[in-house]
């Protein structure tokens, strides 16, 4: 046991310190505590539902595609396409679900569909590379912008909002109610602002009363003029 420790010490010291040359057996024993690399699990992608025989974007309407051989079809299909080309096809599919007309390329629904495809791609990338802060920042920016678009669509066209969430499988959560911590400083500031507002309203009261009287006088004159015109039978 003592001899083995001596040999290991000389091998670790190296030839620069007068150590002996290590045998292959001892060299393999030096790294006995190396950590085992974990295999990453296969993360499901939202692009897995794309059939590999589908053509890339831009080649579906070309009539000469049907007359080419199988090798060229494989080159033009999604089987040998890159991630960027698959993303174009997936984005087009999501846009087709929610667009208002065939020529609609910029409505709120179309923008939400494009942002949804980008966000899901960012999520899959961050599952593999959780320390990528740049892509995480871009994903949070897109999520925030999509939430603003959904909130506006919910206020203006609720039926389109429901259809968009259903077709794109989006779960929209209402923003939390605004709450502020009540402190003594905040109460004093609020009371001061309210007092200033009341004083300004008092100063503006005579001017507003004068404007209101002028509006009423104009309305009375207008009503009297219309009444005279009706009595004479002439159009106003």
NORVENRA-V832021 format. One record per backbone hydrogen bond with DSSP energy under -1.0 kcal/mol. NH is the residue of the N-H (numbers start at 1). CO is the residue of the C=O. Records with the same first field share a line. If there is no record, write none. Layout:
NH=CO, CO
This chain:
5=1
6=2
7=3
8=4
9=5
10=6
11=7
12=8
13=9
14=10
18=15
19=14
27=23
28=24
29=25
32=29
34=31
48=45
50=47
54=51
56=76
59=56
65=62
68=65
73=69
74=70
75=71
76=72
78=54
79=52
86=82
87=83
88=84
89=85
90=86
91=87
92=88
93=89
94=90
95=91
96=92
99=95
104=101
111=107
112=108
113=109
114=110
115=111
116=112
117=113
118=114
119=115
120=116
121=117
122=118
123=119
124=120
125=121
126=122
127=123
128=124
129=125
132=129
133=131
136=132
137=133
138=134
139=135
140=136
141=137
142=138
143=139
144=140
145=141
146=142
147=143
148=144
149=145
150=146
151=147
152=148
153=149
154=150
155=151
156=152
157=153
161=157
162=158
163=159
164=160
165=161
166=162
167=163
168=164
170=165
187=183
188=184
189=185
190=186
191=187
192=188
193=189
194=190
195=191
196=192
197=193
198=194
199=195
200=196
201=197
202=198
203=199
204=200
208=204
209=205
210=206
211=207
212=208
213=209
214=210
215=211
216=212
217=213
218=214
219=215
220=216
221=217
222=218
223=219
224=220
225=221
226=222
227=223
228=224
229=225
230=226
231=227
232=228
233=229
234=229
